[in-house]
Amino acid sequence: MQSPNRQDPVAKLIFELSKLPGIGEKTATRLTYYILKQDIEYSKSLAEALINAKQKIGLCETCFTFTDVSPCRICSDAQRDQSMICVVERPSDVFSIDSAGAHKGLYHVLHGALSPLDGIGPDELKIRELLHRIHQHQDVLKEVILATNPSVEGEATALYLTRLIKPFGLRLTQLAHGLPVGGQLEYTDRQTIGKAMENRVEMT
């Protein structure tokens, strides 16, 4: 979509909404006209929610998910199983897996997957922080679950992490392949994620 005429607020709103992932021009247009049909209070509330989220949300100092408090509520929850860390690519994956209810332990967000063609190597991910965390909690930690996406990049990341984590002597598992190859955890239904978590496999 070409850059809109700056004098046209409708075209500008469509243009900005179409930048969102999974939102094409048609969907952006439909959303724009939905917003315009609402009263001014709805628009104010929506704008305020966006600004508040950007101003108040940061990264958890422990697991690196998005949060308004640090450590986040999951990391601070003494009822969570401290012996298990589930490693995911994105903060949205934390929500997807936790909503499935199959994991009661902790999380670690990498913020991406290895992709040399895109210039994303180990230093661009939260891998160093993961290894430091494992080293610090070896006395409590028993299992690391690699819940990267079933994509080429996700699999490459899981294999790379396997080589780094194996020397710690922990149980190392990966989600079962009930997940569609090339799929994304954030778009996968809860039942599928739950089964994949329950049937996770050992990494060798």
Buried (B, 14 or more C-beta within 10 A) or exposed (E): EEEBEEEEEEBBBBBEBBEEEEBEEEBBBBBBEEEEEEEEEEEEEEEEEEEEEEEEEEBBEBBBBBBEEBBBEBBEEEEBBBBBBBBBBBBBBBBBBBEBEBBEBBBBBBBBBBBEEEEBEBEBBBBEBBBEBBEEEEEEBEBBBBBBBBBEBBBBBBBBBBEBBEEEEBEBBBBBEBBEEEBBBBEBEBEBBBBBBEEBEEBE
